[in-house]
Amino acid sequence: MTGMRFKFKFGEFFLGLGTFLVIALSIVLWIFIMTSDQRFSNIGQNQNNTSKQEARNHSAKSLYDLFIPTTAYGFSDGKLCQLYDSNNNLTLEFTKEIKKAKADNKIKKIVNSRDAYENYLNSPEYVQLVYPDEITFSLFNHLNNKTGDNREFNRFFVSKSNHWIYLGNDQTSEIYRIKIRGANFNKLRKYAKDAKSKNPVRFVRLKEGYSPFYSRETEGRVYSYLVNHQSYSYFVSRLLGTSGVTSKTNKNGQTIYSLNYYTRLRVPDQKSGEHNYLYTHFEKNKIPNATNRLLDSVYYVHQLGLTEQDLRFFDADGTNVSYLNYIEGIPVFLNQHDLQIRTTFSTDSINVAFNSINFQIPIPFDGQTQALKPTDDVVEELSAHGLSEGDIQRIVVGFRMEKDTSHHSLINLIPTYYVKAYDEWKSVSEWKKQDLATYRKFNKSNSSEGVR
């Protein structure tokens, strides 16, 4: 009897010990997962990954979030104004309604001249929702029955009717009209009328369309954010997987991780403080058409696993599609003038250059502002330095990112003018430091080679 009691107690002891070890191991694993390299901080995004085919089928989850108009314009007291309201977001309200819209007829061109186009730009009859660069009619195929329609536009004109929408192309001075159903823009019109920020502007035609020129000096708010960066192992795992990956470190401290001969990721030196990565996938293929470049870029944005809440389409040309974060309606440039994500398509590879910064926690606004000169004054300063208005492709107010000395993860966003010229984005202060004669010479050389 005593022996049986001993065996019973001995069994209970091991059962209890085993239970304790399982619980302890679970706790240790949980702590490891939550604290190691932030590997699982975006696990929800991993589960929502989209395939390239899903992107091309227009079923990518954040297609509307990434391709949202970034600026709104309307009239107030007889003056054309740039509109913004942090409480009542005009561009989000427009996107919510345009998602519901269905086309009732084919797209019809109604304007094809610069004078007529500028009449629309300067008409108080419309609220304008504008993309920073052109997208194609086929990107949102519910507004267009032709999936292969690569005609472009960058501006919506919302009239007083909910049954018609107008699409404008700044570069070609073309306006198209579509009869729609399902959308109600009444709330958008009310938001436009009551917008808290109304900065008077005039549209000036530059090389890539119409840019808003501010007619008076304004005070731009300086915002602060706590930021973080995913570790390089997160991106290696996400983009290359966890097996079959080799690495090689070059003399500059950068490391290239490779998966077979076709896919690689260049990561920055951990000690450098840099956070710029380059993902390359080699494949022989034709450069996709304009619509598929936009859609494929969505696929690669999802693959990166960056926070996409404020990420927006920003710039595109024949081979590139780029994105920036927008904070309070203003684009954020990194490392003086870098873009957040730049996808480049060629006949033998796809390159995705990106920065790993994530904007985490906004700090309450403390009243600090930065004076912004009238845009004409800025253009005159650049012209005096040798960058004429005819050389400027686009000009925008953007945020320059500056580290705050009070905390290593705190950055300040300082509004300043950014100018695109010779296919490069730089702040006005940067352009003033450039040897513009060399830029012009190089640009003319490239143009001549293109003619041949």
VEXDREN-2710 file (C-alpha; in Angstrom, 1 decimal):
% VEXDREN-2710
k/r/px/py/pz
1/MET/0.0/0.0/0.0
2/THR/2.8/2.3/0.9
3/GLY/4.5/1.5/-2.4
4/MET/1.4/2.5/-4.3
5/ARG/1.0/5.8/-2.5
6/PHE/4.7/6.5/-3.3
7/LYS/4.2/5.8/-7.0
8/PHE/1.1/7.9/-7.1
9/LYS/2.9/10.9/-5.5
10/PHE/5.9/10.3/-7.7
11/GLY/3.6/10.4/-10.8
12/GLU/1.9/13.6/-9.5
13/PHE/5.3/15.2/-9.0
14/PHE/6.4/14.6/-12.7
15/LEU/3.0/15.6/-14.0
16/GLY/3.2/18.9/-12.1
17/LEU/6.8/19.4/-13.1
18/GLY/5.9/18.8/-16.8
19/THR/3.0/21.2/-16.6
20/PHE/5.3/23.9/-15.0
21/LEU/8.0/23.4/-17.7
22/VAL/5.4/23.8/-20.5
23/ILE/4.0/27.0/-19.0
24/ALA/7.5/28.3/-18.4
25/LEU/8.6/27.5/-21.9
26/SER/5.5/29.3/-23.3
27/ILE/6.3/32.4/-21.3
28/VAL/9.9/32.4/-22.5
29/LEU/8.8/31.9/-26.2
30/TRP/6.3/34.7/-25.8
31/ILE/8.9/37.1/-24.5
32/PHE/11.3/36.1/-27.3
33/ILE/8.7/36.7/-30.0
34/MET/7.7/40.0/-28.5
35/THR/11.2/41.3/-28.1
36/SER/13.4/39.8/-30.8
37/ASP/14.1/42.1/-33.8
38/GLN/10.4/43.0/-34.1
39/ARG/10.1/40.0/-36.5
40/PHE/6.4/39.7/-35.8
41/SER/5.4/43.3/-35.3
42/ASN/3.6/43.3/-38.7
43/ILE/2.2/39.8/-38.7
44/GLY/-1.2/41.1/-39.7
45/GLN/0.3/42.6/-42.8
46/ASN/2.0/39.3/-43.6
47/GLN/-1.3/37.5/-43.5
48/ASN/-2.8/40.1/-45.9
49/ASN/-0.1/39.8/-48.5
50/THR/-1.3/39.9/-52.0
51/SER/0.1/38.1/-55.1
52/LYS/1.1/40.0/-58.2
53/GLN/-1.8/38.4/-60.1
54/GLU/-4.2/39.6/-57.4
55/ALA/-2.8/43.1/-57.8
56/ARG/-3.2/43.0/-61.6
57/ASN/-6.8/41.8/-61.0
58/HIS/-7.4/45.0/-59.0
59/SER/-8.1/43.0/-55.8
60/ALA/-5.2/44.2/-53.8
61/LYS/-6.4/45.3/-50.4
62/SER/-4.9/48.8/-50.2
63/LEU/-5.2/49.8/-53.9
64/TYR/-7.5/52.7/-53.0
65/ASP/-5.4/53.6/-49.9
66/LEU/-2.2/53.9/-51.9
67/PHE/-3.8/55.6/-54.9
68/ILE/-5.7/58.3/-53.3
69/PRO/-5.8/62.0/-54.4
70/THR/-3.5/63.9/-52.1
71/THR/-4.7/67.5/-52.5
72/ALA/-8.0/69.3/-52.7
73/TYR/-8.9/72.7/-54.2
74/GLY/-12.0/74.8/-54.3
75/PHE/-13.1/78.4/-54.2
76/SER/-13.6/80.6/-51.1
77/ASP/-14.8/84.2/-51.3
78/GLY/-14.1/84.1/-55.0
79/LYS/-10.5/82.9/-54.7
80/LEU/-9.0/79.6/-55.7
81/CYS/-7.7/77.9/-52.5
82/GLN/-5.9/74.7/-51.5
83/LEU/-8.2/73.1/-48.9
84/TYR/-7.3/71.0/-45.9
85/ASP/-9.1/69.9/-42.7
86/SER/-7.6/67.3/-40.4
87/ASN/-11.0/66.5/-38.9
88/ASN/-12.9/66.2/-42.2
89/ASN/-10.5/64.7/-44.7
90/LEU/-11.7/65.7/-48.2
91/THR/-9.6/63.2/-50.1
92/LEU/-10.7/60.3/-47.9
93/GLU/-14.3/61.4/-48.3
94/PHE/-14.0/61.6/-52.0
95/THR/-12.3/58.1/-52.2
96/LYS/-15.1/56.6/-50.0
97/GLU/-17.7/57.8/-52.6
98/ILE/-15.7/57.1/-55.7
99/LYS/-15.4/53.4/-54.6
100/LYS/-19.1/53.1/-54.8
101/ALA/-19.4/54.7/-58.2
102/LYS/-20.2/52.7/-61.3
103/ALA/-19.9/54.0/-64.9
104/ASP/-23.2/54.3/-66.9
105/ASN/-21.6/55.1/-70.2
106/LYS/-18.2/55.3/-72.0
107/ILE/-15.6/57.9/-71.2
108/LYS/-16.1/60.9/-73.5
109/LYS/-13.5/63.5/-74.2
110/ILE/-15.0/67.0/-73.9
111/VAL/-12.0/69.3/-73.7
112/ASN/-8.8/69.2/-75.8
113/SER/-7.3/72.7/-75.6
114/ARG/-5.2/74.6/-73.0
115/ASP/-7.5/77.6/-72.8
116/ALA/-10.6/75.4/-72.2
117/TYR/-8.7/73.3/-69.7
118/GLU/-7.7/76.3/-67.7
119/ASN/-11.3/77.5/-67.6
120/TYR/-12.1/74.3/-65.7
121/LEU/-9.1/74.8/-63.4
122/ASN/-10.2/78.3/-62.5
123/SER/-14.0/77.7/-62.3
124/PRO/-15.8/77.9/-58.9
125/GLU/-18.2/75.3/-60.2
126/TYR/-15.9/72.4/-59.2
127/VAL/-14.1/70.9/-56.2
128/GLN/-10.8/69.4/-57.5
129/LEU/-9.2/66.3/-56.1
130/VAL/-5.6/66.0/-57.5
131/TYR/-3.0/63.2/-57.7
132/PRO/0.6/64.3/-57.6
133/ASP/1.2/62.5/-60.9
134/GLU/-0.8/60.7/-63.6
135/ILE/-2.6/57.4/-63.1
136/THR/-4.4/55.5/-65.8
137/PHE/-8.2/55.1/-66.6
138/SER/-7.9/51.3/-66.1
139/LEU/-6.4/51.5/-62.6
140/PHE/-9.9/51.6/-61.2
141/ASN/-11.7/49.4/-63.7
142/HIS/-15.2/50.0/-62.3
143/LEU/-15.1/53.5/-63.9
144/ASN/-13.9/52.1/-67.3
145/ASN/-15.1/49.0/-69.1
146/LYS/-11.8/48.7/-71.0
147/THR/-9.1/46.9/-68.9
148/GLY/-6.4/48.0/-71.3
149/ASP/-7.1/51.7/-71.4
150/ASN/-3.7/53.3/-70.5
151/ARG/-4.8/56.9/-71.1
152/GLU/-3.8/59.0/-68.1
153/PHE/-5.3/61.6/-65.9
154/ASN/-4.3/63.3/-62.6
155/ARG/-7.3/65.4/-61.6
156/PHE/-10.9/64.9/-60.7
157/PHE/-13.4/67.7/-61.1
158/VAL/-16.5/67.2/-58.9
159/SER/-19.4/69.4/-60.1
160/LYS/-22.7/70.1/-58.3
161/SER/-24.2/66.9/-59.8
162/ASN/-23.7/63.4/-58.4
163/HIS/-24.3/61.9/-61.8
164/TRP/-21.2/63.2/-63.7
165/ILE/-17.5/63.1/-62.9
166/TYR/-14.8/64.8/-64.9
167/LEU/-11.2/63.6/-65.3
168/GLY/-8.4/65.9/-66.4
169/ASN/-4.9/65.4/-67.7
170/ASP/-2.7/68.4/-66.9
171/GLN/0.0/67.5/-69.5
172/THR/-2.4/67.0/-72.5
173/SER/-5.1/69.6/-71.5
174/GLU/-7.7/66.9/-72.0
175/ILE/-10.9/66.5/-69.9
176/TYR/-13.1/63.4/-70.0
177/ARG/-16.6/63.0/-68.7
178/ILE/-18.2/59.9/-67.3
179/LYS/-21.9/59.4/-66.2
180/ILE/-21.9/57.6/-62.9
181/ARG/-24.3/56.2/-60.3
182/GLY/-23.9/55.2/-56.7
183/ALA/-21.9/58.1/-55.4
184/ASN/-23.0/61.0/-53.3
185/PHE/-20.6/63.9/-53.0
186/ASN/-22.8/66.2/-50.9
187/LYS/-20.7/65.7/-47.8
188/LEU/-17.5/66.3/-49.8
189/ARG/-18.9/69.7/-51.0
190/LYS/-19.8/70.6/-47.4
191/TYR/-16.3/69.7/-46.2
192/ALA/-14.8/71.8/-49.0
193/LYS/-17.0/74.8/-48.0
194/ASP/-16.2/74.5/-44.3
195/ALA/-12.5/73.5/-44.6
196/LYS/-10.4/75.0/-41.7
197/SER/-7.3/75.6/-43.9
198/LYS/-7.9/77.6/-47.1
199/ASN/-4.6/78.9/-48.7
200/PRO/-5.0/81.1/-51.8
201/VAL/-3.2/79.7/-54.8
202/ARG/-2.9/80.0/-58.5
203/PHE/-2.1/77.2/-60.9
204/VAL/1.1/77.7/-62.9
205/ARG/1.9/75.4/-65.8
206/LEU/5.3/73.7/-65.4
207/LYS/6.9/70.9/-67.4
208/GLU/4.8/68.2/-65.8
209/GLY/1.5/70.0/-65.4
210/TYR/0.0/72.6/-63.1
211/SER/1.6/73.3/-59.7
212/PRO/-0.1/75.5/-57.0
213/PHE/1.8/78.7/-56.4
214/TYR/1.0/80.3/-53.0
215/SER/0.3/84.0/-53.4
216/ARG/1.4/85.0/-49.9
217/GLU/3.8/84.0/-47.2
218/THR/2.4/81.2/-45.0
219/GLU/3.3/79.6/-41.7
220/GLY/3.7/75.9/-42.0
221/ARG/3.4/73.8/-38.9
222/VAL/6.4/71.8/-37.6
223/TYR/5.3/68.3/-36.5
224/SER/7.2/65.7/-34.4
225/TYR/7.0/62.0/-34.5
226/LEU/8.5/59.0/-32.7
227/VAL/9.8/56.6/-35.4
228/ASN/11.2/53.1/-35.5
229/HIS/12.9/50.8/-38.0
230/GLN/12.4/47.1/-38.6
231/SER/15.6/45.1/-38.3
232/TYR/17.4/43.9/-41.5
233/SER/16.5/40.3/-40.5
234/TYR/12.9/41.2/-40.9
235/PHE/13.3/42.2/-44.5
236/VAL/15.6/39.3/-45.3
237/SER/13.0/36.9/-44.0
238/ARG/10.1/38.7/-45.6
239/LEU/11.6/39.2/-49.1
240/LEU/14.0/36.2/-49.4
241/GLY/12.6/33.6/-47.0
242/THR/14.3/31.7/-44.2
243/SER/16.2/29.0/-46.1
244/GLY/18.8/28.9/-48.9
245/VAL/19.9/32.5/-48.3
246/THR/23.6/33.4/-48.6
247/SER/25.3/36.6/-47.7
248/LYS/28.3/38.6/-48.7
249/THR/29.6/41.9/-47.1
250/ASN/31.4/44.5/-49.3
251/LYS/34.1/47.0/-48.3
252/ASN/31.6/49.7/-47.4
253/GLY/29.9/47.5/-44.7
254/GLN/26.8/46.8/-46.8
255/THR/25.7/43.2/-47.0
256/ILE/24.0/41.5/-49.9
257/TYR/21.8/38.6/-49.2
258/SER/21.0/36.3/-52.1
259/LEU/18.4/33.7/-52.8
260/ASN/19.7/31.7/-55.8
261/TYR/20.9/33.8/-58.8
262/TYR/17.7/35.8/-59.3
263/THR/16.8/37.5/-56.1
264/ARG/18.9/39.6/-53.7
265/LEU/18.6/42.3/-51.0
266/ARG/21.2/44.8/-50.2
267/VAL/21.1/46.0/-46.6
268/PRO/22.9/48.9/-45.0
269/ASP/25.8/48.7/-42.5
270/GLN/24.2/48.3/-39.1
271/LYS/26.7/50.8/-37.6
272/SER/26.1/53.5/-40.3
273/GLY/22.8/54.7/-39.1
274/GLU/21.5/54.4/-42.6
275/HIS/18.2/52.6/-43.4
276/ASN/18.1/52.4/-47.2
277/TYR/17.6/49.0/-48.8
278/LEU/17.6/47.7/-52.4
279/TYR/15.7/44.6/-53.4
280/THR/16.4/43.2/-56.8
281/HIS/14.7/40.4/-58.7
282/PHE/16.2/39.4/-62.1
283/GLU/13.9/38.3/-64.8
284/LYS/13.8/38.8/-68.6
285/ASN/10.6/40.5/-69.5
286/LYS/9.0/43.4/-71.2
287/ILE/8.5/46.6/-69.2
288/PRO/4.8/46.4/-68.1
289/ASN/2.4/48.9/-69.5
290/ALA/1.4/52.0/-67.5
291/THR/-1.5/50.4/-65.6
292/ASN/0.4/47.2/-64.8
293/ARG/3.4/49.2/-63.6
294/LEU/1.1/50.9/-61.1
295/LEU/-0.6/47.6/-60.1
296/ASP/2.7/45.7/-59.8
297/SER/4.2/48.4/-57.6
298/VAL/1.3/47.7/-55.2
299/TYR/2.4/44.1/-55.0
300/TYR/5.9/45.1/-54.0
301/VAL/4.7/47.7/-51.5
302/HIS/2.8/44.9/-49.7
303/GLN/5.8/42.6/-49.9
304/LEU/8.0/45.0/-48.0
305/GLY/5.7/45.0/-44.9
306/LEU/6.1/48.7/-44.1
307/THR/3.4/50.6/-42.3
308/GLU/1.1/51.7/-45.1
309/GLN/-1.4/53.9/-43.3
310/ASP/-0.1/57.2/-44.6
311/LEU/1.8/55.9/-47.7
312/ARG/0.6/57.4/-51.0
313/PHE/1.5/57.2/-54.7
314/PHE/3.7/60.2/-55.4
315/ASP/5.6/60.0/-58.7
316/ALA/5.8/57.9/-61.9
317/ASP/7.4/57.9/-65.3
318/GLY/8.1/55.4/-68.1
319/THR/9.9/52.9/-65.8
320/ASN/9.4/54.1/-62.1
321/VAL/6.6/54.3/-59.6
322/SER/7.3/56.0/-56.3
323/TYR/5.6/56.5/-52.9
324/LEU/5.9/58.8/-50.0
325/ASN/4.3/59.1/-46.6
326/TYR/1.8/62.0/-46.3
327/ILE/1.5/63.6/-42.8
328/GLU/-1.2/66.2/-42.4
329/GLY/-1.6/66.3/-46.2
330/ILE/2.0/67.0/-46.9
331/PRO/4.6/64.6/-48.4
332/VAL/7.6/63.6/-46.2
333/PHE/11.0/63.4/-47.9
334/LEU/13.7/61.3/-46.3
335/ASN/17.5/61.9/-46.1
336/GLN/17.0/65.4/-47.4
337/HIS/15.2/64.3/-50.6
338/ASP/14.8/60.5/-50.8
339/LEU/11.5/58.9/-51.6
340/GLN/10.1/56.2/-49.3
341/ILE/9.7/53.5/-52.0
342/ARG/10.9/53.6/-55.6
343/THR/10.1/50.7/-57.9
344/THR/12.0/50.6/-61.2
345/PHE/11.1/48.2/-64.0
346/SER/13.6/47.2/-66.7
347/THR/13.8/44.5/-69.3
348/ASP/16.1/42.3/-67.1
349/SER/15.1/43.1/-63.5
350/ILE/12.8/44.8/-61.0
351/ASN/14.5/47.0/-58.4
352/VAL/12.7/48.3/-55.3
353/ALA/14.7/50.9/-53.3
354/PHE/13.1/51.6/-50.0
355/ASN/13.7/53.2/-46.5
356/SER/12.7/51.2/-43.4
357/ILE/11.4/54.1/-41.4
358/ASN/8.0/53.7/-39.8
359/PHE/6.2/56.8/-38.4
360/GLN/4.8/55.5/-35.1
361/ILE/3.5/58.1/-32.6
362/PRO/2.7/61.8/-33.3
363/ILE/3.7/64.2/-30.6
364/PRO/1.1/66.9/-29.8
365/PHE/1.7/70.1/-31.8
366/ASP/3.6/72.6/-29.7
367/GLY/3.0/75.7/-31.8
368/GLN/6.3/75.8/-33.7
369/THR/6.0/77.0/-37.3
370/GLN/8.2/77.6/-40.3
371/ALA/7.7/80.6/-42.6
372/LEU/7.2/79.7/-46.3
373/LYS/7.7/82.4/-48.9
374/PRO/5.3/83.0/-51.8
375/THR/6.1/80.5/-54.5
376/ASP/7.0/83.2/-57.1
377/ASP/9.8/84.4/-54.7
378/VAL/11.2/80.9/-54.5
379/VAL/11.2/80.5/-58.3
380/GLU/12.9/83.8/-58.7
381/GLU/15.7/82.8/-56.3
382/LEU/16.2/79.6/-58.2
383/SER/16.3/81.4/-61.5
384/ALA/18.9/83.8/-60.2
385/HIS/21.0/80.7/-59.3
386/GLY/20.5/79.3/-62.8
387/LEU/17.5/77.0/-62.5
388/SER/14.9/78.7/-64.7
389/GLU/11.1/78.1/-64.4
390/GLY/11.3/76.3/-67.7
391/ASP/13.6/73.7/-66.1
392/ILE/11.2/73.0/-63.2
393/GLN/9.0/69.9/-63.7
394/ARG/7.1/70.2/-60.4
395/ILE/7.2/72.2/-57.2
396/VAL/5.6/71.2/-53.9
397/VAL/5.7/72.0/-50.2
398/GLY/7.1/68.9/-48.4
399/PHE/8.4/68.0/-45.0
400/ARG/12.2/67.8/-44.4
401/MET/13.0/65.3/-41.8
402/GLU/15.3/66.4/-39.0
403/LYS/16.4/64.4/-35.9
404/ASP/15.5/65.9/-32.5
405/THR/18.4/65.9/-30.1
406/SER/16.1/65.3/-27.1
407/HIS/15.4/61.6/-28.0
408/HIS/17.1/59.2/-30.4
409/SER/13.8/58.1/-31.9
410/LEU/12.2/61.6/-32.2
411/ILE/12.2/63.4/-35.5
412/ASN/10.8/66.8/-36.5
413/LEU/9.1/67.4/-39.8
414/ILE/9.9/70.9/-41.1
415/PRO/7.9/72.3/-44.1
416/THR/10.0/73.5/-47.1
417/TYR/9.8/73.8/-50.8
418/TYR/10.9/70.8/-52.9
419/VAL/11.5/71.0/-56.7
420/LYS/11.7/68.4/-59.3
421/ALA/14.1/69.3/-62.1
422/TYR/16.2/67.1/-64.5
423/ASP/14.1/64.1/-63.1
424/GLU/15.5/64.7/-59.6
425/TRP/13.8/65.8/-56.4
426/LYS/15.7/68.3/-54.2
427/SER/14.9/71.0/-51.7
428/VAL/15.4/74.6/-52.8
429/SER/18.4/74.9/-50.5
430/GLU/19.9/71.8/-52.2
431/TRP/19.3/73.1/-55.7
432/LYS/21.1/76.3/-54.8
433/LYS/24.3/74.3/-54.0
434/GLN/24.3/72.4/-57.4
435/ASP/26.4/73.1/-60.4
436/LEU/23.5/73.6/-62.7
437/ALA/25.6/74.1/-65.8
438/THR/26.7/70.5/-65.5
439/TYR/23.0/69.4/-65.1
440/ARG/22.0/71.3/-68.2
441/LYS/24.9/69.8/-70.2
442/PHE/24.2/66.3/-69.1
443/ASN/20.5/66.8/-69.8
444/LYS/21.1/68.1/-73.4
445/SER/23.5/65.1/-74.0
446/ASN/20.8/62.6/-73.0
447/SER/18.2/64.4/-75.1
448/SER/20.5/64.2/-78.1
449/GLU/21.1/60.5/-77.6
450/GLY/17.4/60.0/-77.3
451/VAL/16.7/61.7/-80.6
452/ARG/19.2/59.5/-82.4
END
